[in-house]
Amino acid sequence: MIKVIYRDGVEDLVTQKFLDILLYLGEVQMFQRERDWTVVGVDSIRAESRQVFAGEDRRLHQQTSVQPLSMCS
């Protein structure tokens, strides 16, 4: 769990995934790394340095249409 201080001063413990969401929403003032506190907007945060991927998305699958099965009577 990661210690955070929200913008309103309230302290909390959150998971990494939830911290990512809180950072995206701008709800965190600071959070504790292994030893130091990181101040949002002052210290470097990995999420800020992520670049948009410009390559082809190979995860997409070709759309195929499947005909419904007809029931034999």
C-alpha positions in Angstrom: 0.0 0.0 0.0 1.1 3.5 -0.7 0.7 6.5 1.6 -1.0 9.5 0.0 -2.1 12.9 1.1 -5.1 14.2 -0.8 -5.4 17.9 -1.8 -7.7 18.5 1.2 -4.9 17.2 3.6 -6.5 13.8 4.4 -4.1 10.9 4.6 -4.8 7.5 3.2 -3.3 4.2 2.1 -4.1 3.1 -1.5 -3.0 0.5 -4.0 -0.7 1.4 -7.0 -3.6 1.1 -9.4 -5.8 3.4 -7.3 -2.9 5.9 -7.0 -2.7 6.0 -10.8 -6.4 6.9 -10.9 -6.1 9.5 -8.2 -3.1 11.1 -10.0 -5.0 11.1 -13.3 -8.0 12.9 -11.5 -5.7 15.4 -9.8 -6.8 14.4 -6.3 -3.4 13.7 -4.7 -1.1 16.4 -3.3 1.7 14.0 -2.5 2.5 10.4 -2.1 5.3 8.4 -0.4 7.8 6.4 -2.4 10.2 4.1 -0.7 11.9 6.8 1.3 10.8 10.2 0.1 7.6 12.0 -0.4 6.8 13.0 -4.0 5.0 16.3 -4.4 2.6 16.3 -7.4 3.4 19.1 -9.8 6.9 19.6 -8.4 8.6 16.2 -8.5 8.9 14.0 -11.6 6.2 11.4 -11.9 6.4 8.6 -14.4 2.8 9.0 -15.7 3.6 12.5 -16.9 6.5 11.3 -19.1 4.4 8.6 -20.9 4.1 9.3 -24.6 1.3 8.4 -26.9 2.1 5.3 -28.9 2.0 6.1 -32.6 2.5 2.6 -34.0 0.0 0.1 -35.3 -2.1 -1.5 -32.7 -1.5 -5.2 -33.2 -4.0 -6.2 -30.5 -6.9 -5.4 -32.7 -8.6 -8.4 -34.2 -10.3 -8.6 -37.6 -14.0 -8.4 -37.2 -15.8 -11.4 -38.7 -19.5 -11.9 -39.0 -20.9 -15.2 -37.8 -24.2 -16.4 -39.1 -26.6 -17.6 -36.4 -27.1 -21.4 -36.2 -30.4 -22.6 -37.6 -32.2 -25.1 -35.5 -33.2 -28.3 -37.2 -36.8 -29.4 -36.4 
